[in-house]
């Protein structure tokens, strides 16, 4: 069997494609606009290159905030249209009111409306084409799962949820001894002897090997995999794919060779990176405290009406290297909320006051923690600091939980912008996977990504 390639787009390719074609579609729209409607606010010519580049930056940044580059949301036309409207509205607003970087306001104000409608129309038409063609089943990456897949549902579900174009079409159980057949609804099981035939008939692009112990794979399957590898067929290990698609470290699949999974980022010891990181922490914290002082009168009024009691509360948290420190927050729960002992906050938790719910959703309750950042107990970006009681409890259940303490805890982090508030052991496991991914891949680019995505979390009111 020769190596036959099937057309599909990788996650990174689709994200780049969305961004590039967005910009090209806008340029095309502006060209059509100036050719048909005597539009001269932003023309396509050499003198306006800087203006066009600023527009491209605005679209990219605000598009990230309003999630038009999220692959799951980009596959739904109604959600995509909503996000495009938010993105373009914010982009046009900033573009009009930054005349130092952009053209001055046109004398004919109707041209602003043309500009606004043009951006929405061109991006939406391209996104319709993306959903109809690029995101269509013909471009799915078809994958065959091979391995000792006794935990198959937990293996398949995260990948299917994260990438709509990554399709595991079936599985082959490669265990040497199978006490009972595996049953999993929604995924077809193939015979191990039909591996080569299945690849051809199902147009498989990639084999995903998920095995806790490679010794469990039968010699026949092993021989077929070697044969395919020699022919240039793509065979990948599950934990590698899991990390690439979900941006999480799959610690539940990490065994005694754990050191292979934690080649921590050089940025954790990079003096220059840490200097810029700390400088950003201080500058942003000062701005955050100034903002907090400006809105303090409104917070005091809200606290007096719907959150009666002390405005602040202090709580012990676990910091870098397990060192304890006191965290300062705006109180969002009733006074003496934990008289019966510490417990996780739940959705619709009766202990959270009406005003406290608003503070949590808008992340305003975190403002006093800028003081912790300035003191050096915390950073702007990092794993959220947890209470000693829960750290002790979770460390006994979840492997590598205390590994998250090798960096400073943060006001926001990779887990916070990718998942909701953790209220159980399972939620804490998911958050830990994100935290370890951040520690493993920590960089200025990832920090910037988290910073931008934090605005999405605030704007879409996703706090708890």
C-alpha positions, 0 to 999 in steps of 0.5 A: 500500500502506497502512501496516499495523502488526503487533503485536510488542514491542521489546527495551526493552518486553519487559524492562520488561514482565518487571519490571513483571509480576513485581512485579504477579504477586507482589502478586497472589500475596500477596493470594491468600495472605492471603485464603486462608491467614491469611497476615499476614507481608506484607499488601497494605495502605497501611501496608506500602507501604515493605515491598512497595517493598523487596521489589520492589527486591530482586527487581529487583536479584537478578533482574538478577544471576541473569539472569531478565531476560535475553531469551535465557534468559527464552525457555527455561522450564527455565533460567528456572525455575532462575534464578527459584529462585536469585532468590527464594531470595536475595531471601527470605534478604535480606528476612528478615535486613534487618528494619530495612527489612522486617517482623520475622520472623513468630512462625509460621515456616511463613509464611516457607515460604508466602512463599517458595513464593508468590514462586516460583509467581507469577513462574514462572506469569507467565514460563510465560505470557510464553513461551507468548504474548508470546515466541511467533512471532505477536509476532516482529518480522519484518524484511526485509534490503536492501542489498549483503549479500555478508557476509550471515552476519556481518550476520544471526547477531549479531542472531538470537543476541541477540534471539530475537524479532527475525526476519530473514525474508529478504533482497533484494540491492540491489547494482548489479552482482552478479557471482554470486548470493548463497547463504545457507542458512536465509534466503530471497532475494527478487527486488528487483522484489518488494519491496512485494509481499514486505512485504505477504505476509510481514507485514514490520514493518521494513526493515533497510538494510545497505550499505557504500556507499549508491551501490551500491543500485539506483535502483529499490530506492531509489525503493521505499524512499523510497515506503515511507518516505513512507507511514510504514514503518519503515526503519532502518540496520543499524549502528543496529539492531546497536548497539541489540540487541547493545550493541556498536559495529559497528566492522567496518562503520565507514568513513571517516565513523567520527566518526558512530559515536563521539559519546562520552558526555558523562560522559567529561568530566563533572566531577561524574560523574568525582568520584563515579566516583573516590569509588566506586573508592576506597571499593570498593577499600578494602572489596575489600582488606579482604575480600582480607586476610580470605581471605588465609590460605585463599589462602596455603594453596591456593597452597602446596598446588596453586600452588607458587611466588610468590603475586603477579606483576607485569606491564606493561599499557597504561593511559589514553592509552596510558600503561604501568603495572604491574599486580598479580595473584595468580599463576594460572599455573605459574612461567615460563609464557611462556618461549617468548613471550607468548600468549593464555590458552586454555580448559583452558590447561595453564599454569594451575594447579589453584588458579589455575583456581579463582582465575580462575573466581572472579575472586579473582586480581584482588583485588590490582588494588584497589591499582592502583585506589587509585593511580589507574592503574585504575578499578573499571569500564572496559575491561580493561587489555591487555599492550603486546605484544598492543596493538601486535599488535591495533592493526595488525589491528583498526581503532580498537583504541587508542580504548579507551584514552581512559578508565581501564582497569577491574577489570570492564567491559561486555565482561567481563559480556557475553562470555567471556575473549578468546583470539583476534583475533575475540574481541578484536574482539568485546570492543572492540565492547563497550568502545567501546559503554561509552565511547560510552554511559558513565553512572552507570546503565550503571556500576551495570548492569555492577556488578550483572552482575559478580556474575552473572559471579562466581556463575556461575563464568564467569571463565577 
